[in-house]
């Protein structure tokens, strides 16, 4: 699979992996800043952005997509920075290909599984989002404003609707379409919520050979105190930073603090 990507800057390679419903577009400003010290590749993961659509969507195939990308572009080792789903892709990649990672930054996610049926605030939000996207038929709308009003019925925060509607594109003929493969995402939601640790012995893993930083948002529920304790036992080299005033989209809500944390961590690579 040939993934779409955006490349900028000079220096040692740094690969950015977006989260669920996202794309390389969401990381443009962060990539521009990091490009002052690194060659930055912002990748559209499969079924997102301008990358191909496939029915399979799990961390094994996402991991191998990244591996193929690095081989194709002759990247021997890189800093891997992943947010949410992208963070779990990064962790899955690091578990299998540690020699390909110089450092890793995982943003607001743990390697553990999240039960889609747990009725947690996070799982409820995703269920609501998927239902809203499935019921919005691009061929039946005439404007982005109309699409926003339709989403407003089930998704109240304007910032979330704006983020999701970045996936609504318009063809040269004027017809709207989803760049996001909503069917694949909906069908694979349990796999997206799944752990990236070995099923047979999830508490006995070895992620070694490179430094690891977890960045979490103060108000996010995706990386909780019990998660941090367990991660610390599994990955003793892991460092943790909490960004004040941020939720799950740390890089968008507190970009200055986020960039400072990343730059400080990768400055010697």
HELIX and SHEET records of a PDB file:
HELIX    1   1 UNK A   24  UNK A   27  5                                   4    
HELIX    2   2 UNK A   28  UNK A   34  1                                   7    
HELIX    3   3 UNK A   59  UNK A   72  1                                  14    
HELIX    4   4 UNK A   85  UNK A   96  1                                  12    
HELIX    5   5 UNK A   98  UNK A  100  5                                   3    
HELIX    6   6 UNK A  121  UNK A  135  1                                  15    
HELIX    7   7 UNK A  138  UNK A  140  5                                   3    
HELIX    8   8 UNK A  144  UNK A  152  1                                   9    
HELIX    9   9 UNK A  158  UNK A  165  1                                   8    
HELIX   10  10 UNK A  182  UNK A  187  1                                   6    
HELIX   11  11 UNK A  189  UNK A  193  1                                   5    
HELIX   12  12 UNK A  225  UNK A  234  1                                  10    
HELIX   13  13 UNK A  250  UNK A  253  1                                   4    
HELIX   14  14 UNK A  255  UNK A  266  1                                  12    
SHEET    1   A 7 UNK A   5  UNK A   8  0                                        
SHEET    2   A 7 UNK A  38  UNK A  43 -1                                        
SHEET    3   A 7 UNK A  12  UNK A  17  1                                        
SHEET    4   A 7 UNK A  78  UNK A  83  1                                        
SHEET    5   A 7 UNK A 101  UNK A 107  1                                        
SHEET    6   A 7 UNK A 211  UNK A 217  1                                        
SHEET    7   A 7 UNK A 238  UNK A 243  1                                        
SHEET    1   B 2 UNK A 168  UNK A 170  0                                        
SHEET    2   B 2 UNK A 176  UNK A 178 -1                                        
END                                                                             
